[in-house]
Amino acid sequence: MNTLKEYGKITEDRLLKIIPELPKNAFEIGRMPALLSESMRYSLLAGGKRLRPAMLLASCEMLGGDVSLALDFACAIEMIHTYSLIHDDLPGMDDDDMRRGKPTNHVVFGVGQAILAGDGLLNMAFEVMLQKALTAGSDMEKCVLAANEIARAAGVTGMIAGQCADLYQEGRADGTEEMLRYIHEGKTMAMFVGAMRAGAFLAGADEQALHAITEYARAFGLLFQASDDVLDITADPALFGHSVGKDERDGKLTAVSVLTLEGAKARVEALLQEAVDALKDFGAQADFFRSLADAVAHRDH
């Protein structure tokens, strides 16, 4: 299996071909406007670990699948993730000025163009997955199942549901651990689950393997968000890439606000153990995912 960095490089190389750089001020009928391409690429190529696409590719490879079949789905999930970050940073959402150490999309291109960049990435993600399915021959059903997992993860019972609850809860004093779980499962966990299940479907995994990687992805997604909540309090802003302490200032419901800082740290460690336990049947084949969970649990940015 590849490293996280290698999976990221494979994904980025493909993304550069899917959304090419276009001549300035080009508005040609039937082609993507250059301005739209520029704003989409600005956020899509702004860095980041490519965690979700790497997990999709690694789950497919671990379960005996073909990474070349999975690559466009990995790109699609990264496009969806990036669209969500663009919209999350908007003034009507979290109103952030910095993302990954750079000015956010709406700061550079304006709110309207940022919305369109997010819309463009979301729609192109589904176009890419459907095109792959239509040309996959005998693997078409695998592709459709994978696309369905990603759609559900990103949709109204997944990421969007979590974001809805997150906004609803902002500034309210009636937050509960149950609501915290709902938010974290939707806005963060769902996309990790969708990525790994999509990879498993593309590999033709059996029910036992699918269940195991789903349990891992659930624990991983929850520990990722709990760790992120801790970092919002403890991180060095220069390393974190965006505002520190903003969750508390905005009255967000977080693992820290519900469980205290020490309680949130303990939750991260418990979830790390859950993630590792879910992989027990895979032996050394799952070392990538064990190391990844440990790195996320103990990251400083």
Solvent accessible surface area in square Angstrom, and as a share of the most:
residue,aa,sasa,rsa
1,M,99,0.44
2,N,45,0.23
3,T,76,0.44
4,L,44,0.22
5,K,174,0.74
6,E,82,0.37
7,Y,0,0.00
8,G,10,0.09
9,K,122,0.52
10,I,55,0.28
11,T,0,0.00
12,E,52,0.23
13,D,57,0.29
14,R,80,0.29
15,L,1,0.01
16,L,72,0.36
17,K,148,0.63
18,I,25,0.13
19,I,1,0.00
20,P,56,0.35
21,E,135,0.60
22,L,31,0.15
23,P,96,0.61
24,K,144,0.61
25,N,131,0.67
26,A,21,0.16
27,F,141,0.59
28,E,94,0.42
29,I,184,0.94
30,G,82,0.79
31,R,139,0.51
32,M,44,0.20
33,P,39,0.25
34,A,7,0.06
35,L,61,0.30
36,L,39,0.19
37,S,1,0.00
38,E,70,0.31
39,S,0,0.00
40,M,2,0.01
41,R,40,0.15
42,Y,47,0.18
43,S,16,0.10
44,L,1,0.00
45,L,46,0.23
46,A,21,0.16
47,G,34,0.32
48,G,43,0.42
49,K,107,0.45
50,R,8,0.03
51,L,11,0.06
52,R,23,0.08
53,P,0,0.00
54,A,0,0.00
55,M,0,0.00
56,L,0,0.00
57,L,0,0.00
58,A,0,0.00
59,S,0,0.00
60,C,0,0.00
61,E,54,0.24
62,M,10,0.05
63,L,35,0.17
64,G,67,0.64
65,G,23,0.22
66,D,79,0.41
67,V,33,0.19
68,S,72,0.46
69,L,18,0.09
70,A,0,0.00
71,L,32,0.16
72,D,14,0.07
73,F,0,0.00
74,A,0,0.00
75,C,0,0.00
76,A,0,0.00
77,I,0,0.00
78,E,1,0.00
79,M,0,0.00
80,I,0,0.00
81,H,22,0.10
82,T,1,0.01
83,Y,18,0.07
84,S,12,0.07
85,L,27,0.13
86,I,5,0.03
87,H,36,0.16
88,D,20,0.10
89,D,4,0.02
90,L,15,0.08
91,P,66,0.42
92,G,68,0.66
93,M,54,0.24
94,D,25,0.13
95,D,74,0.38
96,D,13,0.07
97,D,86,0.44
98,M,75,0.34
99,R,49,0.18
100,R,66,0.24
101,G,48,0.46
102,K,71,0.30
103,P,59,0.37
104,T,2,0.01
105,N,6,0.03
106,H,17,0.08
107,V,76,0.44
108,V,71,0.41
109,F,37,0.15
110,G,31,0.30
111,V,68,0.39
112,G,45,0.44
113,Q,58,0.26
114,A,0,0.00
115,I,69,0.35
116,L,93,0.46
117,A,0,0.00
118,G,0,0.00
119,D,54,0.28
120,G,16,0.15
121,L,0,0.00
122,L,48,0.24
123,N,98,0.50
124,M,33,0.15
125,A,0,0.00
126,F,61,0.26
127,E,88,0.39
128,V,13,0.07
129,M,1,0.00
130,L,105,0.52
131,Q,100,0.44
132,K,50,0.21
133,A,5,0.04
134,L,130,0.65
135,T,111,0.64
136,A,19,0.15
137,G,56,0.54
138,S,119,0.77
139,D,43,0.23
140,M,81,0.36
141,E,126,0.56
142,K,67,0.28
143,C,0,0.00
144,V,79,0.45
145,L,68,0.34
146,A,0,0.00
147,A,15,0.12
148,N,70,0.36
149,E,13,0.06
150,I,0,0.00
151,A,36,0.28
152,R,148,0.54
153,A,8,0.06
154,A,6,0.05
155,G,16,0.16
156,V,124,0.71
157,T,118,0.69
158,G,4,0.03
159,M,7,0.03
160,I,75,0.38
161,A,13,0.10
162,G,0,0.00
163,Q,33,0.15
164,C,86,0.51
165,A,9,0.07
166,D,6,0.03
167,L,66,0.33
168,Y,119,0.45
169,Q,5,0.02
170,E,58,0.26
171,G,62,0.60
172,R,109,0.40
173,A,112,0.87
174,D,79,0.41
175,G,29,0.28
176,T,72,0.42
177,E,81,0.36
178,E,146,0.65
179,M,52,0.23
180,L,5,0.03
181,R,118,0.43
182,Y,118,0.45
183,I,1,0.00
184,H,10,0.05
185,E,52,0.23
186,G,6,0.06
187,K,53,0.22
188,T,9,0.05
189,M,10,0.05
190,A,14,0.11
191,M,3,0.01
192,F,0,0.00
193,V,16,0.09
194,G,2,0.02
195,A,0,0.00
196,M,0,0.00
197,R,50,0.18
198,A,0,0.00
199,G,0,0.00
200,A,0,0.00
201,F,40,0.17
202,L,2,0.01
203,A,17,0.13
204,G,50,0.48
205,A,28,0.22
206,D,93,0.48
207,E,136,0.61
208,Q,128,0.57
209,A,14,0.11
210,L,12,0.06
211,H,118,0.53
212,A,14,0.11
213,I,0,0.00
214,T,12,0.07
215,E,70,0.31
216,Y,0,0.00
217,A,0,0.00
218,R,99,0.36
219,A,4,0.03
220,F,0,0.00
221,G,0,0.00
222,L,10,0.05
223,L,0,0.00
224,F,32,0.13
225,Q,16,0.07
226,A,3,0.02
227,S,6,0.04
228,D,35,0.18
229,D,4,0.02
230,V,16,0.09
231,L,10,0.05
232,D,8,0.04
233,I,69,0.35
234,T,70,0.41
235,A,12,0.09
236,D,72,0.37
237,P,85,0.53
238,A,92,0.72
239,L,89,0.44
240,F,19,0.08
241,G,14,0.13
242,H,48,0.22
243,S,40,0.26
244,V,32,0.18
245,G,15,0.14
246,K,34,0.14
247,D,38,0.20
248,E,129,0.58
249,R,159,0.58
250,D,44,0.23
251,G,31,0.30
252,K,16,0.07
253,L,20,0.10
254,T,12,0.07
255,A,2,0.01
256,V,26,0.15
257,S,73,0.47
258,V,45,0.26
259,L,35,0.18
260,T,88,0.51
261,L,51,0.25
262,E,117,0.52
263,G,25,0.24
264,A,0,0.00
265,K,83,0.35
266,A,62,0.48
267,R,78,0.29
268,V,6,0.03
269,E,81,0.36
270,A,54,0.42
271,L,8,0.04
272,L,21,0.10
273,Q,101,0.45
274,E,99,0.44
275,A,0,0.00
276,V,46,0.26
277,D,71,0.37
278,A,20,0.16
279,L,0,0.00
280,K,154,0.65
281,D,101,0.52
282,F,29,0.12
283,G,37,0.36
284,A,83,0.65
285,Q,109,0.49
286,A,0,0.00
287,D,74,0.38
288,F,31,0.13
289,F,0,0.00
290,R,55,0.20
291,S,73,0.47
292,L,11,0.06
293,A,0,0.00
294,D,67,0.34
295,A,59,0.46
296,V,9,0.05
297,A,13,0.10
298,H,106,0.47
299,R,50,0.18
300,D,80,0.42
301,H,81,0.36
